[in-house]
Amino acid sequence: MEIRKASRKDAGNLAYLFNHVEDSGYMLFNPGERKATGKQMEKQLERIEKNPLPFSLLLLVAMS
């Protein structure tokens, strides 16, 4: 397993994860109320790269 900072190339997988978590029913919004696309995640990651947050968005990558 690899732990690394998320990058723009991870945008599609992050959008999938985001949508899966949102549809769980345990988040602020109701399932299906808010959907993310890979393009939206890519823009968000680009903003984070330009203006880093005090924490990093990490991605766990299963390596086969």
N, C-alpha and C positions, 0 to 999 in steps of 0.2 A: 504494500500500500504506500502511496506517495501523498504527502501533504504539501500543498503549494498554494500560492496566491492565485485566486481566480483571474483569468484574463479574458479579453474580448472573444477569444476563440471558444470559450466555455459558455457563451451566451445562450445558445440553444438548449443545452443541458440544464443551465440554471433556470431558464424560463419553465422548462418541464417540471423541475423540482419545486419551483415557486408555485406553479399552478396545482401541483399535487398537494402541497401543504395547505394552500388556500381552500381546496376542496375537502379537506379533512373535517371541517366543521368546528375546529378548535381555534380558529383565528378570528380577528375582529370582524371581517366581512363574512357574509354567508357564502356557501359553496356556489361557484359560478358567477358571483357578483363582480369579481375583479379578475381579469385574465392578463397574463404577461406574454409577450412575444419575444422571440430571440432578438429581434431588432431593438426592442425596448431595453432588454437586458444589456445588449451591446452598448447602447448609448449611456446607460447607467454606469457600466464598468469604465467607459471612457471618461465620464465625469469624475469618477473616483480616482482614476489614474492622474488626472489633471489637478485635482484638489483632494489629496489623500485624507481619509478620515483618521481619527486617532486609533482606530483598530483596522485590521485587515479582514477582508472577506476571503476565507480560506476554503479550499476545495479538497475533499478527500477523493483520491482517484484509486480505484481498485486496479491493480496491475495483474495481468494474467501471464 
